[in-house]
């Protein structure tokens, strides 16, 4: 049970990461997927730094009738943080419509790595699920029906970036812990400026909020809000996740994306 909650927590971290309603501007084009992009975030609870999230866009390939991207996330608690020992790796293959085709999630438990694998077969409306331990030993297999294109714990991060300026409220079908759930996101389109330690000026951002149908460690309620860069890259700049006694903050601290820097707020 603890491992499932840790994996849920890791997924929530990633999740929070039309012209926009109320911005009075034309929505910039979406250029979210770019090979070589690497974004690193600090996770903080109040004044305490808990860990880091590093998200990479690794490669681009042609598969059947679609272009697909391989992406990876590494989530690690910092050494010597009391009561927190979280190490997870997510790997996802998604297409340019931002739907998942394959997902592998690995979670370190003591000295072993447990895993979940999902393979989506959309023409047959099926998803093939595997759960196991020690990287290779499968302990459970299942096949479930899917009547829509699904997100996984990593592809959801990119889907939210693409939809930032949509002005919609969406219930996103998501596969988490071998279960079909919904992630509701309200793309409010509210333009704002946020301050982060990585730059010495407020960053021009567009905000949204949402709720996930699962509860994680630290008392996560599933509620979250985020602020992504107001430009074509739509890079997640900051997010907050609600917990019982406050909130966890995820803040961009390093980035590698050719030609990109956080846009400066004019407000």
Helices and strands as residue ranges (DSSP letters): H 2-15, E 38-45, E 48-63, E 66-77, E 87-95, E 100-109, E 112-121, G 122-124, E 126-133, E 137-145, H 155-162, E 169-176, E 179-194, E 203-212, G 217-219, E 223-229, E 236-243, E 246-256
